[in-house]
Amino acid sequence: MRTFVLRRLLQLVPLLLAVIVLTFVLLKLAPGDYLTTLAENPQVSAATLDAMRHRFGLDRPWTVQLALYLKNLVLHLDFGESFSRHQPVFAVLREGLLNTLLLAVAGALVTWGLAIPLGAWAAARHNSAVDRALSLVAFVGLSVPEVLSGLVLLMLAARTGWFPVGGMRSLDWETLSLGGRALDLLRHLALPALVVGLVPLASRMRQMRASLLDVLRLDYITTARAKGLDERTVVMKHALRNALNPLITLFGYTLGSLLSGSLVAEIIFSWPGLGRVTYEAILSRDQYLVVGSVLMAATVLVAGNLVADLMLAAADPRVRRD
Amino acid sequence: MTDGARPEPRGTAAPAPPQSPGRVFWREFRRNPPALAGAGLLALFYALAVLAPFVAPYPQDELDRGRFYHPPQALHWRDAAGRLHLRPFVRATVPGRTIFEYREDPAREQPLRLFVRGARYRLLGVVPTTRHLFGVDAPGRVNLLGTDPSGRDELSRLLFGAQVSLTVGLVGILISFTLGLLLGGVSGYLGGWVDGLIMRSSEVLLSIPGLYLIIALRTVFPASLPSRQVYLAIVAILALIGWAGLARVIRGMVLSIRRADFVTAAEALGMSRLRIIVRHVLPNTLSFVIVAATLSVPGYILGEVFLSFLGVGVQEPSASWGNMLQQARSLTVLTDFPWLLYAPGVAIFLTVMAFNFLGDGLRDALDPRRLGRGRAG
């Protein structure tokens, strides 16, 4: 098991290196750079542009830029500087990172908090009207893209005024008490978290249902029923725990999308997270910010997949030999 | 997977005649109402997209400066005097007291007519004509789904937008599945360094979050392109990303198929490796590929929606469901002119759901356990 983990971890190094190189190449393939839009501004003189170009290192060949970036990254853990924000990339990302994590965790709570009870309910009432209705809802839910659910919820917020229409804090945040701040944050968080959480909900619910149905067919459940336990105890105490096992491996994949899964929700609800930062950075060609955030999101993605694979390996010895 | 040319044995005495896979497939598929409904809906949508210039009452970029943000017009069957009409009509509207407010004028009824004359276009790109499926007599206007901020007919834009949004998926799938099949097939069959190279490349593509990669790839192309080129760029981007996941699955399937006797036989006959891969190995992955392709079309459609929604996809005045949805991003639109969200939203939702239903039905019907032995319990 240890060699398996070690080998998988070592494989990540060239993979992430390739991600950096690919991102760099894509940025360099694109016409123009960060200074192109600035150059259109008549108030910026050619001398200023040249000075900035030199300071950002954009006057050197891209291979040199890449080599310097890699050197600083490996030797000093330095992610470079954001052109547009005049801040180290790491500082910019750290701020977005926390907001995105908050949103992603809230989204995951929505997903799992709904998927497990609903999936279990459908399985416990197998082939009943409830089961059928939930299957239908899940199927329809699978077909609602984030962009749509986001806009519909935004419409709800705009029309009713029950929720804020975007951002993370109200204007009077500074004057609020601690409890007031928590409440304010929750109100801002609710809708984007729902958008993030609804995406995987339908498939998780179906997996929970299938898993519990598998367990309910096992002999020990028949034994429990034969002992005369009521159905509620059989499902809740005996079956549910075992049914949750296979779902735990799926949780790893949720970890993988922690940083990148909320991009659409962040854009629609102006949530100041990593996805928005990346999106804006890509559009403004803020190159080290782009590379930094793509690197971070990719690391979390492959790490999440690794965790999921490890959980799978722990549960199924056949995977380890591969 | 085609219907066997073999004649079916006739006669009632024969116990359960052997059935061709195609026939079993069709029998199973026919029993699945959601899948049939999905297939029917998609057939309708694609037909509407092909016939868009004829079905749409107006060209996609025709502005009406007197009708910005006009709400959808209701069809009436009963006139002001209470008489029922067989031919539905809409009521002409006059500007209301405030801006973007319109009032129906009960006295001015405009019957909907079939095959009216309108803007000139070429039917199916060939036959020049001015007839449109329906419309009202000039100078009246009919906007059954309302108009957008520039006074363009939302229904017409939805139909023309379907030409972009619905074909992006098909063309994208065609390219990325060809790539995925070939690369996965070569990877699994040849092994060695070719396999390593292809698999490592796919891993790199798969480890960058999809939406990030889509935006990053989009910036490689100039920001403002003619709409035809943007369309090609979007297809290229989505196809470039899409092959990776498929290639990995195909590789796994090929690894097991290549050990089959018929592959050894083909090798013994001296067939070229590419020919063995294309003619003998890959066809065995066909049922998986058909299902996977159907279920991944929505991803491509949503890719276009996503890019156009961000304003870097199909550009105005060309319509696509994504850039129509982009108009619904503003809070004013969401509160006061919600039809700009409903029209593209419902179209996208129905299309995605139809593909999901169809894909699910295909999976059930193509299930090898059913194809192998007639009907499964």
Interface residues (C-beta under 8 A of the other chain):
Chain A: P14 L15 L16 A18 V19 L22 T23 L26 L27 L29 A30 P31 F139 V140 L142 S143 V144 P145 V147 L148 L151 V152 L154 M155 A158 R159 V165 S257 L259 S260 G261 L263 V264 I267 I268 G275 T278 Y279 I282 L283 R285 V290 S293 V294 A297 A298 L301 V302
Chain B: R200 E203 V204 S207 I208 P209 G210 L211 Y212 I215 A216 L217 T219 V220 F221 P222 P298 L302 V305 F306 F309 L310 V312 L325 A328 R329 L331 L334 T335 P338 L341 G345 I348 F349 V352 M353 N356 F357
